[in-house]
Amino acid sequence: MTDAGASTAAFAFAALMGCGSPNQPTFSMESLLKPEISDFSPKPTGNTEESTICSVCCDEASGRHYGVVACFGCKGFFRRTVRAGKNYICRYDQKCRIDKAGRNVCRSCRFQKCLDVGMEPDAIRPDRDKTGRQKNPRRNAVVKKLSGASMFGDLPCVNKRDDSDDNPTSPSSRAESAPAVDVRPSPCDEILTTLREIEQICLQLRDVAPVSPMARPTLLDCVHRPSLITPRSQVVFEALNGPASLTSIAENVRRMTVLVFDYANTLKPIADIQPEEKIALIRNCITPFALLMLCFHSSKNDSDAIVLPSGHTLPSDMSLFTSVLDDDKRHLLMIAKCDVRRALVDQVMHQLRKLHVTETELLALKAIMALDPNVKGLSMKSSGHLLVGRESVQNALFSHLMVRYPPSEATARFGHLLLLIASVTKVASTLTGLLQFSKDISLGVDPLLDELLLKEF
């Protein structure tokens, strides 16, 4: 990493790409990996408590399924996997911890744990229908209207409605004598729930062991080991630490970059495409993606201060360069810097406040930006999966709004939210142009940002 002397205007401008998290309890990368003795493993209990804890994920159990005490979610997951004959592959050497919070992170480790605790594939009855319950024609018709909801099952825990059991219900509601009432969340709710889980995972990842960051990691190295960019420090998106220095700004930019790589490695179908395609998607969305995050969390403050992930604020009047420049270049840079900041506040932050955008809406907008099927360098297969994924998120967002607003208001709000993507993308383009200008006048740019934002791909 370059020192503060090389952290010039480009760093300060790039620091507008901040990211943050709500106040949530943290868990580390290590907490997602299975220890030899898991703290979340169910403890032996007497028969009176046999059906209270799921043997797989430690959620509330619904009874005995396929030979073990389990919840409806793990029961359904096991049944679907066996019936489909799927063979999952773990990206973390079969070390993922499977508990209530992380059971949807890795299907390979979840299925292996189902087998480890004693679930019996032979116990699945082949003579039952696909869901083990009476089919509901009306419900199936709703599923067909949700374009691509089934293919969006590549996202953890997002499946066809008549195939999903990841949301527990009381055993009494499943009694055969009870009326056929579907009490589970809709596919749209499941998609938004999955996006919340992915957000939580990415913001709370911590490195298992100290990692030495590299000044010039290749983008392929960054995909496989994002912590080579910078350590996964805690994200505190509150203005608690005062104005940021140039060095702090550079560190914030790299921390944000790690968050974007972690997001791409977690959100399916992006997580499953080739590394080169993943890099193309990250290059395409990293600036508007992070600017939207930055503005969302900064908009919670009363002022127009731009808050960085470390808890520092980006000073509006600080000197953004250490090199000696002539007056004309200095004047142009200051004007450009003010224009970018003003556009960010007026076109994005103020709109977020005006619309009172919720976190759920933000998560959907982030996914829509990331799941861009039109990025150069994608195969037809990957582009098709991304298109289905994006349409599924859009449908989920629209259905979410239709539940909470009258139809006309929901439609208008949906349009305003999508226009936010256009606004933040326009500001991001201006910011990238400013970085290029900084490079052209020899101010120096972080080599990682140069590779991500300024190189042709």
Helices and strands as residue ranges (DSSP letters): G 4-6, H 9-14, G 30-32, G 47-49, E 63-65, E 68-70, H 72-84, H 107-116, G 121-123, H 137-145, G 151-154, G 161-163, G 171-174, H 187-204, H 219-224, G 226-228, H 246-266, G 270-272, H 275-298, H 327-343, I 344-349, H 350-355, H 359-370, H 380-404, H 407-440, H 447-449, I 450-454
